[in-house]
Amino acid sequence: MTTKTRTLLGVAALVVSTAAPALAQDVSACLITKTDTNPFFVKMKEGAMAKAREMGVNLKTYAGRIDGDHESQVAAVEACIADGAKGILITASDTKAIVNSVQAARNAGLLVIALDTPLDPIDAADMTFATDNFQAGELIGQWAKATMGDGAADAKIAMLNLGISQPSVDVLRNQGFLQGFGIDLGDPAKWGDETDPRIVGHEVTSGNEEGGLNAMEALLAKDPGINVVYTINEPAAAGAYEALKAIGRENDVLIVSVDGGCPGIANVKDGVIGATSQQYPLMMASMGIEAIARYAAEGEKPAPTDGKDFFDTGVMLVTDKPVPGIESIDTAKGTEMCWG
């Protein structure tokens, strides 16, 4: 068993074995996600609700209408403060603009934990429970480069991102992929300023299939010779595949992604996606509820993973076409660990 796999399993064991505070029927908490339709956030909600029932925490859930619906999230934070919640778990649509609302919640005595998507700056929240999104991007970048071999030097890359506001998860995955592929970054705090001619362009997808299709069509119009596609998540990857299929190029373009949901893993197995980085949303959410209950009972705030400024909930590369030197699991194992 490798060090990374042991680490991932150790994190999973921590969720099971960490001593939880006594049932806290008088503790209320909020979960605010980007949407309630993306399978990632559906699983996050399931994990939070299951842990809340187990611990006797009164949980209210909120979600934006679409990925990027910042105003709905602001209203949700305000509602949580007014309701006297002890803590908020949030996946922010706009990681910069939400900071003032989060600060208001913290000033009111709430524990605020960012899930999956770090705020900007990251210390605007009390803690972040997340995948190392830069590492997730880097893994698929390294895999794509190794898979292409000598052809990587002349790659034509489409970058299918999340949104124009460039939330931190969007930037981290994008920049991680580019670094993994061997492309020099500009300002690593944003995407789109790179000068490598292999990048055909950046488009945004809103993290859904329709957005992925539209973004892929726009970049194919710019350069029909695209042969590598980075996608922010697997719904966007599915849309990109449909755009490529429409022009008969679904079999000669390498698509990589991040998430690890069950539909995405099935797409890796079927050859739609070459490789994806799997993350673990149920773990993030269930640990977040435990942290809020502990904070309410003892005033204790969660601590980050050693050497990082957030708690790392793990990531694994999933592919049925492994390459030497890059640790991965196959789709059989990925299916055992998937969600959605």
Buried (B, 14 or more C-beta within 10 A) or exposed (E): EEEBBEEBEEBBEBBEEEEBBEEBEEBBBBBBBBBBBBBBBBBBBBBBBBBBEBBBBBBBBBBBEBBBBBEBBBBBBEBBBEEEBBBBBBBBBBBBBBBEBBEBBBEEEBBBBBBBBBBBEBEBBBBBBBBBBBBBBBBBBBBBBBBBEEEBEEBBBBBBBBBEBBBBBBBBBBBBBBBBBBBEBBEBEEBBEBEBEBBBBBBBBBBBBEBBBBBBBBBBEEEEEBBBBBBBBBBBBBBBBBBBBEEEBBEEBBBBBBBBBBBBBBBBBEEBBBBBBBBBBBBBBBBBBBBBBBBBBEEEEBEBBEEEEBBBBBBBBBBBEBBEEBEBBBBEBBBEBBBB
